[in-house]
């Protein structure tokens, strides 16, 4: 029976790892659909090679920095170049792949701040730096036995570790890269640069939604007591509530039910419930999702007004919602669920104590500050060494052609060139 339990747990963790890795397909469609056609192939291609590169980095160094048994409260040490033990500990291989998939997600979040203007070489360099110096430190603090875990920081599946970390790297990138050409007029008024395919974006969100059950429910790491079903229920309820709240907010704000707002609201609900899915009751999951859906719409408006060009909405979806999701357990975690998970204590609503909320606050502040400051320094050094951004000519041309020598949509762009030629003959100028 013990061998059967270990085998089933290992199978569950491996299935969850596959679901989380499959989320990369969702990121490809989400980011591609939310940006312009001339950059589609570049966005799809860089996702594949950065996942491959971070996989090697996780095997070579990241796993040891997170879970190494010879470290301290700040960083793990030992167990580098991960080698799975034999015999009854074979499930460690499944755990390794599962944790690797989380790093890949955090990187994909960060890439939102690079979209449509960063050099291909920068993706290569920052993948290595982020995988070695940014993500593992925060993951160790919270999941690897570091100082925040010692204080009872609640982050069940990564609202802080994965989402806020990636969002802070994206923020550093958007500041250093500066806005895309044409995003802002001389008077500072923003222009709406729409993505080229809302259907792709929607399909990407749906794939991410499905993959999130591996993300959250898979973080139980076991199937024995069925607790993964409770976590999945909270995940679904929060996502649904956030989608409705974002639609209502955008409708009230803009007079129209803006589709990108609905999609980003759904993701914001999933991000927010990621920290709290094992600590709160279903009614609280609905409340967390509703608040996340409102926050993400307001946050996207805010960042646009302060001239932060975030093409994918990473700062709002993963940053703002990640902060709210992490803080929510300080209000709504039940003492019984906190005891079951074995992390922290109940929130203000149940205990009247602000102790857990305090832990959540300084956990968010320190983790977010570390991710932003270190990412900013690393990217600044890369900028001074080789530059971060493609030339103006290359950006206008599109990264498909300038970085890869071919278009993601060759037939459609050929048709576009033909239309331009016909327009030229008619003395009409078409701006693509």
N, C-alpha and C positions, 0 to 999 in steps of 0.2 A: 504493500500500500504506500509506503514511503517513497519507493522508486517511482510508482505511478504518479504520485503528487508532484515530485520533482520534474518528471517528464512533462506533465500537463502544464505546469508553471513555465517551463522552458519553452514549450510550444506557444503558449499565450504571449510570452515576451517576444518571441521571434515573429509571430503574426503582427503584434503591435509595431515592431521595428519596421516591417514591410509597409504597414499603413503609413507610418511617419515618413519613410523614404518616398512613398508614392505621393506625398504632399508636394514633392518637388515638381511633379507634373502640374499640380495646381498653381504653383508659383510661376512656372513657365507661361501658362495661359493667362494668369492674372496680370503679370508684368507686361507681357507682350500685348495683350488686348488693351491695356491702359496707356500704352505709348503709341508712337507713330509707326506706320508700316515700314518706313525706311530703316528702322532699327530692330525689326522683329527677329531676323535670323541671328543677329548678334546677341540679343537677350536670351534666346533659346540656347544658343551654343555655349555661352559663358556659364549658364546654370549647370550644364553637364560637366564641364571641366573643373569648375570650382567645387562641385560635390566630390568629384574624383580626387582632387588635390587635398581637400580637407579630410577625406577618408584616410589618406596616407599620413597626414599630419596627426590625426587622432590616434592612429596606431603607433606612430613614432614617438609622440611626446605628449599630446593633450590628455590622454587617458591617465597617464602617470601624474600629471599636474593636478588632476581633479581627484583621483581616487588613490593615489600612491600612499602606502601605509607608513612611510618614513618622513612625512612632512610635518607641518605645524598648523597653527590656526589660520595662517595666511595662505599657504600654498601646499599642495601635495608634493610628494617626492618619492621616486622609486617606481618600479613596475613599468618602466619605459619599454618601448617596442613590445607592446602587449603580446604575450604568448598564452593562449588558453591552456590551463592545466588539463590533465587527463582524468579519466575515471568519473567519479560522481560530480565533479565540478565543471563538467562540460557546459552547463547553463551559463557560465561566465562569458562564453562566446556570444550567446544571444544577448546578454546584458550589454556587452561591448557594442554590438551592432545597434542596439536600441539607443544607447547614449550617443553614439556617433551620429545617428539621424537627427538628434536634437541640435547638435552643433551645426549641421547642414542647414537646418531651418533658420537658426539665428543668423547665419551668413546670408541666406536668401532675403531675410528682412533687411539687413544692412544694405544690400544691393539696391534697394529702392531709392536710397539717397544718391546713388551713382548714376542712375538711369539716364540714357540718351546723351551723355557727355563725357564719360570717363574713358581713359585709354584701356585697352585690353590688358596691357602689362600691369596696370594698377590692380586689376582684379587678381592677377596671379600673386603679386607681392602682398596685398592686404589679406588674402586668404591665409597665407603662411603666418603673417603677423597676428591676425585676429585669433587664429587657431592655437597659437602658442602663448600669447601675452594678454589677451583680453578675456575671451570666453572661459578658459579653464580656471582663471582666478576666481571669478564670480561663482562659477559652478562649484568650485571647492568650498567657498565660503558657506554656501547654502546646502549643497547636496553631498559634499565630500568630507564632511566632518569638520569644516572650518568654523570660524568664530561666530558667524551668524546662525549656523545650525546649533551651536552651543547655547545661544540665547533664545532658541525656539522660533526662529523665523519660519513662517508658514508660506510655502510656495510649492504646492503639491506637484505640479507638472511644468512650471516654468514661466509664469507671467513676468517674473523678474529675470530669472536666469537666462531664458531664451529670448523673450520678446522685448523687454526693456533694454537688454544688452544690445541686441541687434538694432533697435531704434536709436539708441544713443550713438552707435557707430554711424548710422545713416545721417543723424543730425550733424555730426562732425564733417561728414563728406559733403553734405549740401552747403554748409557754410564755406568750406574751402573751395569747392568747385564753382560756387556761385550759380545763379539761375540760368536756365537754358536761354538761348537766343530767342527773343520774341516773347518771353514770358511776361515781362514788365515793360510798360511804356516809360518814356522819359519822366513823366509826372508821377511814376510809381504805381500807376493803376495796373492791376494784373489782367492778363489776357487768358482766356480759357483755351488751353491746348488740350484738345480732346484725344482720348485714345482711339485707335482705329477700328476696334472690334469689341463691342459690348458683349456679344455672345461668347467670345473667348473668355472675357473677364468673368462673366457669370459662370461658365463651366469651370473655370479655375477656382472660384469660390466654392462651388459645389464639391469639387474634388478635395479641397482643403477641409471642408466641413466633414466629409466622410473620414478623411485621414485623421481628423482631430480625435476620433474615438480611440485610435492607437495612441495618440499623444496623451490624452487624459486617462481614459480607462486603462490603458496599457501601463500607466505609471503605478498601478496597484501591484504589478509584478507577480500576481498570483490569481488563481481562479477558485481556490478552495471554498471561501465563504460567500462568493458571489458579489462582493463589494464593488467589483468593476461595473456591475449593472447600475448601481446607485450613482456612481461617478458619471456613467454615460447618460443617465437620465438628467442629471443636473446640467451636463454639457449641452444637451439638446434643448432644454428649456431656456437656457440663457441665450443661445443663438437665436431661437425663434423670437424671444422677447425683444432682443436687440434689433432684429430686422424690422419689426413692427415700429419700434420707437424711432429708429432712424428714418423710416419712411414718413412717419407722422411729423417729425421735426423738419425734414427737408421740405415737405409739403407746406407746412406752416410758414417756413422761412422764405421759400422761393416761389410759392404758389404752384409748384409742380412736384410730383413725386419723383425726385431725381434718382435714376437707376444707380449710378455710382455710389450715391449716399446709402442706398439700401444695401448694396453689396458690402461696402465698407462697414456699415453698421452690423451686419451679420458677423463679419470677421472680428469686429471689436467685442461683440458678446462672447465669442469663442475665446478670444485672448483674455478677457476679464475673468471668465470662469475657470481658466486654466490654473490659477493659483488656489482657488477656493473650492473647486469641485468636490473635494473629499471632506471639507470642513463645514459645509452649510447645508441646510435643509432645502428641498425643492422650491418652496416659496421664496427663499432668499436668492436662489439662483435666478429666478424670474426677475426679482428686483435688481440684481446685479446686471443682468442683461439689459433691462430697460434703461438704467442710468448710463450704461456703456453706449447704447445706441444714440442717446441725446448728446453725450460728451463728444463722440467722434465727429459728428456734424459740426458742432461749435469749434472743435479743435482744428479741423481742416480750414475753416474760415479764418481762424486766428493766424495760423502759420502762413497762409497766403497773404494776409494783410501785412505781416512783418517781413515780407520778401524772402521767405524760406520756400524755395521751389522744391516741393516733394512730389514727384510725378505719380508715385504709387500710393501715397497716403500713409507711408510706413510710420511716420512720427505720430500720427493720430491713432491709427489702428493698433499699432503695437506698443507705442510709447505711452500715450495718454490712457488708453484702455488697460495697458499693462500695469500702470501705476494704480489706477482705480481697482483693478482686480486684486492686486496685492494688498491694498489697504482694506478691502472689503472684509477680509477675514478678521481684521481687528475690530470690526463692528459686529459681524454676523456669524462668526464661527461658534458652533455649539461646544460646550465642554465635553460632551459624550463623544463627538466625532474627533475632537482634538486628541482625546485620550486614546481612541481607537487607532488613529494614525500614528500617535506617539510623538507629536510635534506641538509645542506651544500649549496654549490654553484657550478658553472660550473668550469671545469678544465682548464688547461693551454692552450690547443688547441683552446678553444672557447673564453676565456676571456683574455689570456695573463697574468693572475695573478697566482702566485704560492701559494696563500693562501690555497686553498683546498688540494693541494699536500702536503703542510706542515702539515696540520691536519692529513692526511692519514699516513704520515711518522711517526710522533710521536705517533699516535694511534697504529700502527703496533709494533713499538719499545717497548712501555710501556706494551702493552698487551702480546706480545711474551715473554718479559723479566719476567713479573709477572708469566705467566703460567709455564715457564721453571724453574725459581728459586724456586717457591713454590712446584712444583711437585718434583724437585730434593731433596729438604729438606725433604719432606714427605717420599719419597721412601728411602732416606738415613736412616731415623729413623727406617723405617720398616726393612731395611737391617740389621741394628744393633740389632734390637729386635728379629727377627725370621729368617732373611735371605730372599733374593729375589729369588734365583735360586735353581733349583733342583740339586741333586748330578750328578756327571759325569755319573755314572752308570744309573741313571734314565733318563737322557737326551739321552743317547745312546739307551736305551730300548724304549724310546718314552713315551710321556705323557699320551697317551691313557691307557697304561697298568700301568704305575707307579702311576698316579694320580686317575685313575678311575677303574682299575682292569679289563678292557675289551677293545678290539680293535674296532675302528670305522669301520674297514673292516675285520671282523673275517674270512670270507671265503678266501679272497685274501691272508691274512697273513698265514693262515694254508697252503695254496698252496705254499707260499714262504718258510715256514719251511720244507715242504716236499722236495722242490727243494734243500734246503741246506743240508738235510740229504743225498740225492742222491749224491750231490757234495762232501760231506765229504767222502762217500764211494769211490769216485773216486780220493780222495786225492787232491781235488780242493778247494781253499778257495774263498768264495763269501762274499764280504763286502756289507752289506745292507745300 
